[in-house]
Amino acid sequence: MSEKYDVVVIGAGPGGYVAAIRAAQLGLKTACIEEYVGKDGKQALGGTCLNVGCIPSKALLDSSWKFHEAQDGLALHGIETKGVSIDVPAMIDRKDKIVKQFTGGVASLFKANGVTSIEGHGKLLANKQVEVTAKDGTTTVIEAGNVILASGSRPIDIPPAPLTENIIVDSTSALDFQTTPQKLGVIGAGVIGLELGSVWRRLGAEVVVFEALDKFLSLADEQVAKEALKTFTKQGLQVRLGARVTGTEVKGEQVTVSFTDANGEQQLTFDKLIVAVGRRAYTENLLASDCGVDLDERGVIFVDDYCETSAPGVYAVGDAVRGPMLAHKSSEEGVMVAERIAGQKAAMNYDLVPSVIYTHPEIAWVGKNEQQLKAENVEVNIGVFPFAANGRAVAANETTGMVKVIADAKTDRVLGVHAIGPGAAELVQQGAIAMEFGTSAEDIGMMVFSHPTVSEALKEAALAVNGHAIHVANRKKR
């Protein structure tokens, strides 16, 4: 007779492992199935985020920025450096050690919370039974009172640029370059493309980013996106908008990219090409035909507002369901589902999921942007405060960008916070906290902020909403 669990989670990424831990904390007998294997050939928990996404990319972004600063940014402080070089394999090794630290940390958390970790591929069968296929091909079936599907996502492939070993690569392989390419092409000017392009540009690569859309960062506030494009161009990223890649040809150790833009058909040759056009739900071989779970035409699992699928007692979270593919969105869904299975009335506010691009400067936002609110005919007041007027930012030579607060013109309730600049992610998170409690711009302006901090830019932007900013000229007075 197969073993039975209260909760079986398929996938140990940020949605799955968090769900498993929370379920176990709530007294539910929980197992989590994961098939991913790390570089050492052993099971690696943590999913895309910890293994080949959020964490390793931030490690490389940090290392590459320190190199850039050592090369070009210290003279302003009176620090002289000579002969600065980068050991790329050492940088990659540091990244790998950080990944191993965190994936091992998840394993330790499983043990501490009593979660049973099962290695293999999980597949949902009928009646909430789960088939586990081990590496050697053997299968076992376990029974579950509830199932949480957290299978994550995979990079999207495109026909004009089929992946090849070490020349045309996806975002995963781009984390493991052993040398800096002289010329690097990136298809896609989204979060992944901009972050990876920034890493290798700082290390000396000539980087061209192809974006099929005519608009840069279409999901961001237009004012922030405009500032970002200007900044990235200044940093040396060549962003080509309206550039649609039509084909690639690998010859020797290089790849020639054919594309069309406003100037017609063109070609450029690179040492490496990164395909970063987005990600797709990973639901292949996840569901038996009679399991009762419905998918849409893109392979995304249908769920309700509380992440329950069309099969009672079966839930799905994270990248495999609707909404933005963000680790923190996945984690909060995992907590919500675990708590609902345990009988609690948990819910999640999807209107306040922050978005961050960890370039330098950082770009972040939460809530609605100006163009969205205009399209909805919502009358708003807007306050903007530049980091060039913030004492802490000037002292740190981090003056690029601004904080933008958008509030309802009638109620003064904050509807969106957007930032590009130092600590943008942290500032926007402060905005998210305020918005969760229905805070007004006036409320933020009345709070006492430490001086000097970059956080003061948020306070000043909130004050500027109603024409009360102190350290920048107001557009209007009240």
N, C-alpha and C positions, 0 to 999 in steps of 0.2 A: 504493500500500500504506500502511495507516494506521501511525502511530507506535506502538511498544510500550513499555510501562513495567513495571518490576518491581512497582510499587505505584501504584494510582490511588485517590485519596481523594476522595469526593464530600462536600463541605461543609468550610468552613474556620473552624468554630467552635472552642471550646477542646478538643474531642475530635479534630476533623479536622486542624487546623493543627499540633497537637502530634504527632499520629501521623505526619504528613507530614515534619516536621522530624526526628523520631527515626529514621524509616525512611531518610531521606537520610543522616543521620549514620552509619548502619550500612552504608552503601555501596550502597543500593538506589536505582535510578533511579526517581524519584518525581514524580508530578504531583498537584496538588490543584485541584479544580474548585469554583468559588464563583459564585453568581448574584446575591448581595445587592449592592445599590447604595446608597451613602450619600447624604446630603443634597446633595452636590456632583455627583451623577449618575455618579460613578465607582465601580468595584468597591471594596467595603469588606470586608476580611477580618476574622476574629474572631468571626463569628456573633452570636447573641443576646447573649452575655456582654459582649463589647466594645462592641457597637453600641447595643443597647437593653435591656441587662439589668444585670449585675453592676457594671460600671464606671460608666456614667452615673448609675445610681441612687445609688451611693456618693458620687459627686461632689455630687449634690443633697442627700443626707443630711448631708454635711459642711458645705456652704454654709448650709443651713437651721439646723443646730445652732449654727454660729458667730453667725448672726443672733439666734437665741434667747438665747444667752449674752450677746451685746452688749446686748440689750434687758433681760433679766431676771436674768442670772447674775453680773454683775460687781460689783454693789454690795457683796456679801459680802466681796469682796477689797479694798474701799476704792476701787474704780474707779467714777467717776461718768460716766455717759453720758447725753446728751440728744439728742433728735431723730433717733434711729436709724431708718433706713428701709432697705428692700430694693429693689434694682433687679432685678426678676425676669428681664427679657430678658438682662441682663448675667450673671446666674447661669446661665441656659440656655446662653449663649454660651460661658462657661467650661467647662461640661459638654461641649459639642460639641467644643471644642478638645482636651480630654482624650481623648475618643473618637477623634478624628482622629490624635492622637499614638500611641495604642496600635494602631489598625488599620494605620497606616503602619509601625509597628514590626514587625508580623507580616510585612508585605511585605518589609521589610529582612531579616528573619530567613530568609525563603524564599530570597532572593538569596544570603545568606551561606552557606546550607547546600545550595544547588544544587537547591532544589525548583522545579519548573516550575509557575507559577500560570496557570490557565486560567479565563477568564471565561465564564460561561454556566451553563445548567441541566444537571446530570448525571443520566443515567438508565441503570441497569444492564440490559444485554441478556443474552442467553444466552451461555454460554462465556466469561464474564468480559470481554465487550466493553462499553464504555461510550459511550453516545451523548451528545454535547455540543450543546446548542441555544444558539446565540448570541442576543444581543439583537435582531438583525435577522431571526431566525427560521431562519437557515441551520444545518445540522447537519453534524457530523463524527463519525466513530467512531474511538475509540482502543482498543487492546488492552492488557490488563493480566495480569500473572502473578498478582497478588492485588488484590482490591478492598476498600476500607474505606468502609463507609457511615456517614456522620456528618452526617445531614441535620437533626438538631436537633428543635426543637419549636415550636409556635405557641400563642398564648393561646387558651383555650377560650371559645367563644361560648355564650350561653345564650338560649333563646327568649324569656324574659320581658324581656330587656334587649338588644334588637338595637342594634348600634353605629350611632351617627349622627355626622356630622361635628361635632366640637368640643363635643358635649354629653354623649353616652354614649360613653365611650372605653375602650380596653383599656390595658394597662400601658405599651405603647409610646408612645401619644399622651399619656399622663399625665406623661411626662418632658419634654413640650414646652409646657406651659401658659405663656402669656405674661403672665398676671396671676394673682393669687391669688384663687380663688373665695371668695365669702363663705360659701357653704354647699356642702360636698362630701360626696357619698355614696360609699361603697366597698363593693362586694359581694365578700365573702371576707376572713376574718380570718387568712389564712395569711401566709407570709413577704412576698409581694409587696404584699398589701393593707396590712399593718401598716407596711411601710417607706414606701410612697407616702403613706399616710394621715399618717404622722409628719412627712414633709417638709412637706406643705401645712398641717398643724395648726400647726407651728412658725412658719409664715409668716403665720398669722392666720386661717386658714379654720376654720369650725365643721365638724367631721368626725364623721360617723356611719358606723360599720362594721357591715355586716350579715353575720352568720355563721349559716348554716343549722343547724349542729351545736349541741347544748346544751353541749358541752364546749369550753373555750378551749384552743387549741394542743394538740390531742389527741396529737400525736406527741412532745411534750416531756414531761419529768418533771413530774408533777402539782404538786409543791411549787414548782418553777420557774415553771410556767404560772400558778399562783395568784398568785405574787409579781408576775409580768409584768402580769397583768390589773389588779391593784391599782395598779401604777405607771402604766400607760397611762391608766387612768381619772383618776388624779391629774393627768396631763399634759393632760387635756381631750379625749382620744379617747373617743367614746361607742360602746362595743362592745355590740351587741345580739345576744345569743346566742339560738339557737332561732328566728331571724328568717329566714323563707324569702320571698324576693322572688317575687311572683306576676305582676307586670306593671309597665310603665313607660309614661308618656305625655309626649311632648315638646311643650311649648307655648312658642313664642317662644324665649327664651334660657334656659329652665328645663326641668327634668324632674321629674315627679311619680312617686314610687316607691310602688307598692302592695306590702304585705308582710303576712305573718301571723306572730304570735308568741303567747306565752302569754296576751296580752291580746286576741287575736282579730285581725280584719282592721284594718289601719291604712294611713295614707298620710303621706309626707313629701315636701317639695319641695326640690330642690337646683339649684345653678347648673351643677354638673358631677357626673357619675356615672362612677366607675371600676369596670369589671368585672374582678375579679382572683380568679377561682374556680379557677385552676390552668392547666396547660398540657397539650397533647396532642402525641404523636409526629407529626412532619411527614414523612409518607411518600407523600404524593400525587404521582403521576407520577414516582416514584423507581424503580419496578421494572417491567420488562416481564413479561408473564404467564408467559413460559417461562424466566425467569432462574434459577428454582430456589430462591428465597428465600421463606420462609413468614412470614406475618403473623398476629397474632391478631385478634379481632373489633374491637379498638380501634385497629388499625393499627400496633401495636407489633411490631418485628421479633424473631422468635424467635432466640435465641443460646444457646450453651452457657456453661459457667463461664469460658471463655477468649474469649468474644465471637465465636466462629465461627458463622455461620448454617447453615441446612440445605443451602446450596450450598458445596461444598468450595472453599477459597481465597477465599471472600467473608466478610468480617467486618463487624460493625456495633457502634458504640460510642455512648455518650452518651444524650441524651434520647430517641432513637429505639428504645432497648432497655429491658429491665426495670431496676428499681432507681430510686433517687432521681434527680430531675432537678437535678443539681448540676454546676457547671463543673469542680470539682476531681475529681469522680468520672469525668467524661468524659475529662479530660486523662490521668488514670492509666490508664484503659482504652486510650486511644490509644497510650500508651507500651508497655503490655503487648502489644497486638496487633502493633505494629511490631517489637518484639523477638522475638515468637514467629515472625513471618514470616521474620525473619533467622536463625532456628534456635536462639534462646535459650529457656530454660525459665522464662519470665517468668510471674508470677501476681499476683493482686491480692487483698488482704484486704478483702472487702466488709463485714466486721463492724466495721471501724474507719474508716468514712467520716464525718467530722465534719459536723454541721449547724449553720448560723449564721443568726441574724436580726439584721441590722445596724441595729436601732433604738437608742435611747439610753434606758436601758442596753442593751448587747448581750445576746443570748441565744444560748447555744451548748451543744452536747452531743455526746458520742461514746460508743459502746457502748450498753448497755442501761439503761433507766430502772427506777425502783423498781417501778412497776406491772407492767412486763413480767416482771421477775424473780419477783415474787409470783405471777403467773399461771403461771409455770413451776415453782413450788414450790422455788425456789432460796433457801436460807437465806443471808442477807447481813448484814453490818455496814455501817452508814452513818455517815459523818462530814460535818458541815456547819459551815462557817465563814462568818460574816457579814462583809461589807466594812465594816460600821460599826465593827468591831474591828481593821481593818487600817490601820496608820499612814499608808501612802502614799495610800490611798483617802480617808481623812479629810482629809489635807492638801490633796487635790485637790477636796474637796467632792463625791466620787463614792461615797457610802456606801450606795446602794441595792443590794440583792441579796446573793448568797452564792455560794460554791462548794460543791458536793456531790460527795463521792466514795463510790462503792458498791463494796464488796469482798466476795468469797466468804467466808462465815463460817468455812469449814473450811481453806481454803488461803491466805486473805488476798489472793488475786490480785485486782487491780482489774478490775471488770467494767463500770464506767461512770463518766464524769466529766461533770458538768452545772454550768452557771454562768449567772448573770444578774448583770451588773454591769460595771465598767470592765475593758476588755481581755478580756472573756469568751472571744472567739474565740481569742486567743493562749494563754490559760490552758488551754482545752480541747485545743488542739493539743499542749501539753506533756503533757497526759494521754494523748493518742493515741500519742505517741512512747513513753511509759512502757508503755502497754498492748501496743504492738506487740512489746515485748520481754518480755511476761509479768510485768511488775513487780508487786510487792505494795504494799499501802498502807504497810507498814512501810518498804519501800525508799524510797518518796518522802519519808516522814517523816525518814529518816536523811540525806537530801541537804542540802547547804548552799545556802540561798537568800540572795541579796543582800537587804540591809535598808537603807532601806525600799523594798519593791516590792509591787505587787499580787499578784505571783506567790507571795508568802508565804501568801496565802489558800489556795492549792492545798496547800502543805505542811501548813498547820494543819488543813485538812479531812481530809487523809490521816492525820495524827496522831489526829484525833478519831474515826476509824474504830475504833480500838482503845482509845479513852478516854485518849489521851495528849496532847491539845491543850494548849498552854501559855497562849495568849492569849484563851481563852474557856472557860467552865465546861463540863466534860465531863458527858455523860449517864451515863456509867459509868466506873468506875476499874478499871485492871488493874495 
